[in-house]
Amino acid sequence: MKQEPSPTSFEFLEGQCAASSVCPLSSVQAGSTVCIKQLATSPEIMDRLREMGFCEEQKIKLVSHQSSLICQVCNARLGISKKLADIIMVEPVHRRGSGAAS
């Protein structure tokens, strides 16, 4: 009997998105707004991230992407390491009406 993978499970493949538009926060360009889809880490780190506002389905904006990443989360700016950003799986948020004629 063939076992199908879980639809909410994502696998990070070096520098590539595992699902159609889901990828690690560390690979997103500064200025992008994204929606968190999964925290791919231990329960202890997941709890801490959620306490800081990095929850599934939360929209965040990546403000700066240098040695650390600065994210705008719930009207606060938080700095996280690239290593931590690698385990936060996100997908882009597309604005409604973008590309429409004025």
C-alpha positions as CSV (number, residue, x, y, z in Angstrom):
1,M,0.0,0.0,0.0
2,K,1.4,3.4,-1.0
3,Q,1.7,6.0,1.7
4,E,1.3,9.6,0.7
5,P,3.2,12.4,2.4
6,S,1.4,14.7,4.8
7,P,0.1,17.9,3.0
8,T,1.3,20.2,5.8
9,S,4.9,18.8,5.9
10,F,7.6,20.7,4.1
11,E,11.2,19.7,3.4
12,F,13.9,22.3,3.0
13,L,16.1,21.5,0.0
14,E,19.2,23.7,-0.1
15,G,18.1,27.1,-1.5
16,Q,14.9,25.7,-3.1
17,C,11.3,25.9,-2.1
18,A,9.9,22.5,-1.4
19,A,6.3,23.3,-2.2
20,S,5.0,25.5,-5.0
21,S,5.6,28.8,-3.2
22,V,6.7,27.8,0.3
23,C,10.3,28.5,1.3
24,P,12.4,29.5,4.3
25,L,12.2,33.1,5.5
26,S,15.9,33.3,5.0
27,S,15.5,33.1,1.3
28,V,12.9,36.0,1.0
29,Q,14.0,39.4,-0.2
30,A,13.9,42.4,2.1
31,G,10.7,44.4,1.7
32,S,8.6,41.3,1.1
33,T,5.4,40.5,3.1
34,V,4.9,36.8,3.7
35,C,2.6,34.5,5.6
36,I,4.2,31.9,8.0
37,K,3.1,28.4,7.1
38,Q,5.2,26.2,9.3
39,L,7.8,26.3,12.1
40,A,10.1,23.4,11.3
41,T,11.9,22.9,14.6
42,S,11.6,21.5,18.1
43,P,8.6,22.1,20.3
44,E,10.6,24.3,22.7
45,I,11.8,26.6,19.9
46,M,8.3,26.7,18.3
47,D,6.9,27.8,21.6
48,R,9.4,30.6,21.9
49,L,8.8,31.8,18.3
50,R,5.1,31.8,18.9
51,E,5.6,33.9,22.1
52,M,7.5,36.4,19.9
53,G,4.6,36.5,17.4
54,F,6.0,34.1,14.7
55,C,2.8,32.0,14.6
56,E,1.4,30.0,11.7
57,E,-0.8,32.1,9.4
58,Q,0.8,35.3,10.8
59,K,1.7,37.9,8.1
60,I,5.1,39.4,8.6
61,K,7.3,41.8,6.6
62,L,11.0,41.3,6.2
63,V,12.5,44.7,6.7
64,S,16.2,43.9,6.4
65,H,18.2,40.9,5.3
66,Q,21.9,41.3,6.2
67,S,23.9,39.4,8.9
68,S,20.6,39.1,10.8
69,L,17.0,39.5,9.6
70,I,14.8,42.2,10.9
71,C,11.1,41.4,10.7
72,Q,8.0,43.5,11.4
73,V,5.7,41.3,13.4
74,C,2.6,42.6,15.1
75,N,3.7,46.2,14.9
76,A,7.1,45.4,16.4
77,R,10.5,44.9,14.8
78,L,12.4,41.8,15.8
79,G,15.8,40.6,14.8
80,I,16.5,36.9,14.2
81,S,19.5,34.9,13.0
82,K,19.7,33.4,9.5
83,K,19.8,30.0,11.2
84,L,16.5,30.7,12.9
85,A,15.0,32.1,9.7
86,D,15.9,28.9,7.9
87,I,13.3,26.9,10.0
88,I,10.4,29.4,9.5
89,M,8.6,28.3,6.3
90,V,6.7,31.1,4.6
91,E,4.8,31.9,1.4
92,P,4.4,35.2,-0.3
93,V,1.4,37.4,0.3
94,H,0.1,38.9,-2.9
95,R,-1.7,42.2,-2.7
96,R,-5.2,42.4,-4.1
97,G,-5.4,44.6,-7.2
98,S,-1.7,44.6,-7.9
99,G,-1.2,45.1,-11.6
100,A,-4.6,46.6,-12.1
101,A,-5.1,49.7,-14.2
102,S,-5.8,52.9,-12.3
